[in-house]
Amino acid sequence: MPSSMTAFARQTLESDWGTATWEIRSVNHRYLETNFRIPDTVREIEMELRELARKHLQRGKVDCSLQLKIVQEGGAIAINDELVTQCIEACEQLATQMSGPAQISPLDILRWPGALKEAEVDRDELKNALTTLFEDTLKQLAEGREREGEKLKALIEQRLEAISEEVSKVRLHLPKLLAAQKQKITDRLQEVTERLDSDRLEQELVFLAQKADVDEELDRLDTHLTEIHCVLKRKEPIGRRLDFLMQELNREANTLASKSIASDTTQSSVELKVLIEQMREQIQNIE
């Protein structure tokens, strides 16, 4: 079952210690690449988060963002008096060395790292909560990728059906095309010689048959179509396999075009390549 690599998930947890919100975005990528934006206060859980991402995802560029707000008991703001005093003294000392220094803003002091005391929180409880929330968000992301993958599968199957119809059309018209080309060669040879050289005619017809024989290409196209239908049913990452099969389909379509002996066959080969390219664009988003 195909999964898209493009999706978004967001989950929020409210607890006694505050609130936490995970946002995860993923887009197509050749491999799995995870990027984290999390507060330094919980940076130690990043490796565990990466392992969880590898457990649920195989490919994609994944951006993970954590918004964490720890609240003091009762909602009060606790100030680190010692650090704030040091900051003020340093600013006042620096001001004596400047001409017309700006007045110190209390808000600027409070923005200094560590000026506000962090709430006392059970670290293990916090890390477990953040990790569990992250995994839940990953599962939500995976579900979204599966839903999007279902849509991509439907689009691909529509193109596969259209390709199958083109192949059947070529098979149906090919005997008539060969007969018409045989008659054309016979007429031309009769124009250049009063007595028809049967050996020469036979040589020309053999050459024509070899050049116009596309049964093998049509058989391979049918085989590739069957394989793609089978791959779409697999419960594993299938993007790379599908991309390879698109290359094989395109190769057969190009060979069909090179062997074309009539505008109908040429038009069918062009239509095949258009359909294959449309599928290839969709497959770029499949995991």
Sequence and secondary structure as in RCSB ss.txt:
>XXXX:A:sequence
MPSSMTAFARQTLESDWGTATWEIRSVNHRYLETNFRIPDTVREIEMELRELARKHLQRGKVDCSLQLKIVQEGG
AIAINDELVTQCIEACEQLATQMSGPAQISPLDILRWPGALKEAEVDRDELKNALTTLFEDTLKQLAEGREREGE
KLKALIEQRLEAISEEVSKVRLHLPKLLAAQKQKITDRLQEVTERLDSDRLEQELVFLAQKADVDEELDRLDTHL
TEIHCVLKRKEPIGRRLDFLMQELNREANTLASKSIASDTTQSSVELKVLIEQMREQIQNIE
>XXXX:A:secstr
   BS EEEEEEEEETTEEEEEEEEEE  SSEEEEEE  GGGGGGHHHHHHHHHHH SSEEEEEEEEEEE  GGG
   B HHHHHHHHHHHHHHHTTSSS     HHHHHTSTTSB      HHHHHHHHHHHHHHHHHHHHHHHHHHHH
HHHHHHHHHHHHHHHHHHHHHHHHHHHHHHHHHHHHHHHHHH SS  HHHHHHHHHHHHHHH  HHHHHHHHHHH
HHHHHHTT SS  HHHHHHHHHHHHHHHHHHHHT  SHHHHHHHHHHHHHHHHHHHHHTTB 
